[in-house]
Amino acid sequence: MALTGRIARLKAANILCILTFDEWLVVFSNVNSYYASTARALLNLGAQILIVGGKRKESLIINMRVLSGIFYKNRYSSWM
């Protein structure tokens, strides 16, 4: 991975917002690039539900990840 990608991941890990929702660990972060790569890295750090966002030009980019166990356990729930 390029140096800029590693820096983006480390910055995202530094500026997290962590919430608990029932038994789930929900993490939010803001980055300027490498959205998907950063999201995967933060899941590997322990997040269960992850939302990484950022601004590109005049658009808002959001990348969401959920651990597969949580998704399949709750895919027929009323909240989805």
Contacts in CASP RR format, 6 or more apart in sequence:
PFRMAT RR
TARGET T0000
AUTHOR 0000-0000-0000
METHOD contacts of the structure
MODEL  1
MALTGRIARLKAANILCILTFDEWLVVFSNVNSYYASTARALLNLGAQIL
IVGGKRKESLIINMRVLSGIFYKNRYSSWM
1 37 0 8 1.000
4 33 0 8 1.000
4 34 0 8 1.000
5 33 0 8 1.000
5 34 0 8 1.000
5 37 0 8 1.000
8 31 0 8 1.000
8 32 0 8 1.000
8 33 0 8 1.000
8 34 0 8 1.000
8 37 0 8 1.000
8 38 0 8 1.000
9 34 0 8 1.000
9 37 0 8 1.000
9 38 0 8 1.000
9 41 0 8 1.000
9 42 0 8 1.000
11 31 0 8 1.000
12 29 0 8 1.000
12 30 0 8 1.000
12 31 0 8 1.000
12 38 0 8 1.000
12 41 0 8 1.000
12 42 0 8 1.000
12 52 0 8 1.000
13 29 0 8 1.000
13 41 0 8 1.000
13 42 0 8 1.000
13 45 0 8 1.000
15 29 0 8 1.000
15 30 0 8 1.000
16 27 0 8 1.000
16 28 0 8 1.000
16 29 0 8 1.000
16 42 0 8 1.000
17 27 0 8 1.000
17 28 0 8 1.000
17 29 0 8 1.000
18 25 0 8 1.000
18 26 0 8 1.000
18 27 0 8 1.000
18 28 0 8 1.000
19 25 0 8 1.000
19 26 0 8 1.000
19 27 0 8 1.000
19 28 0 8 1.000
20 26 0 8 1.000
21 49 0 8 1.000
24 48 0 8 1.000
24 49 0 8 1.000
24 70 0 8 1.000
25 46 0 8 1.000
25 47 0 8 1.000
25 48 0 8 1.000
25 49 0 8 1.000
26 47 0 8 1.000
26 48 0 8 1.000
26 49 0 8 1.000
26 50 0 8 1.000
26 51 0 8 1.000
27 42 0 8 1.000
27 47 0 8 1.000
27 49 0 8 1.000
27 50 0 8 1.000
27 51 0 8 1.000
28 50 0 8 1.000
28 51 0 8 1.000
28 52 0 8 1.000
29 38 0 8 1.000
29 42 0 8 1.000
29 50 0 8 1.000
29 51 0 8 1.000
29 52 0 8 1.000
29 53 0 8 1.000
30 52 0 8 1.000
30 53 0 8 1.000
30 54 0 8 1.000
31 38 0 8 1.000
31 52 0 8 1.000
31 53 0 8 1.000
31 54 0 8 1.000
32 54 0 8 1.000
32 55 0 8 1.000
32 56 0 8 1.000
35 52 0 8 1.000
35 53 0 8 1.000
35 54 0 8 1.000
35 61 0 8 1.000
35 63 0 8 1.000
36 63 0 8 1.000
38 52 0 8 1.000
38 63 0 8 1.000
39 50 0 8 1.000
39 52 0 8 1.000
39 63 0 8 1.000
39 64 0 8 1.000
39 65 0 8 1.000
40 65 0 8 1.000
42 50 0 8 1.000
42 52 0 8 1.000
42 65 0 8 1.000
43 50 0 8 1.000
43 65 0 8 1.000
43 67 0 8 1.000
47 65 0 8 1.000
48 66 0 8 1.000
48 67 0 8 1.000
48 70 0 8 1.000
49 64 0 8 1.000
49 65 0 8 1.000
49 66 0 8 1.000
49 67 0 8 1.000
49 70 0 8 1.000
50 64 0 8 1.000
50 65 0 8 1.000
50 66 0 8 1.000
51 62 0 8 1.000
51 63 0 8 1.000
51 64 0 8 1.000
52 62 0 8 1.000
52 63 0 8 1.000
52 64 0 8 1.000
52 65 0 8 1.000
53 60 0 8 1.000
53 61 0 8 1.000
53 62 0 8 1.000
53 63 0 8 1.000
54 60 0 8 1.000
54 61 0 8 1.000
54 62 0 8 1.000
55 61 0 8 1.000
74 80 0 8 1.000
END
